[in-house]
Amino acid sequence: MTYIISPPEDAALQAHLQKLRTQLHEDPELSWQEHRTTRLVRQELEALCLEPVPLGLPTGAAALLWLSGRISTPCPSLRIPAGPTAP
């Protein structure tokens, strides 16, 4: 398997993802009103140099993942589930 950044076992990546998860859950937003969440996820996608996909919605974020000059299938996604943020 090829990873975009580094293997998920990487401690720095795990720490970064945990920080994102904590940020998102410290100040929850109502469904369909996740403007701060959308902004944060879009910033993370841009930092990974992923091509944004316009959704035509005020909230939500998506990006294309290109592998070898074509869109990958299936395309992986990042989902940060709601729940406790305790380690």
Secondary structure, DSSP 8 states (H G I E B T S, - for coil): ---SSS-TT-HHHHHHHHHHHHHHHHS---TT--HHHHHHHHHHHHHTT-EE---SSSS---EE-EETTEE-SS--------S----
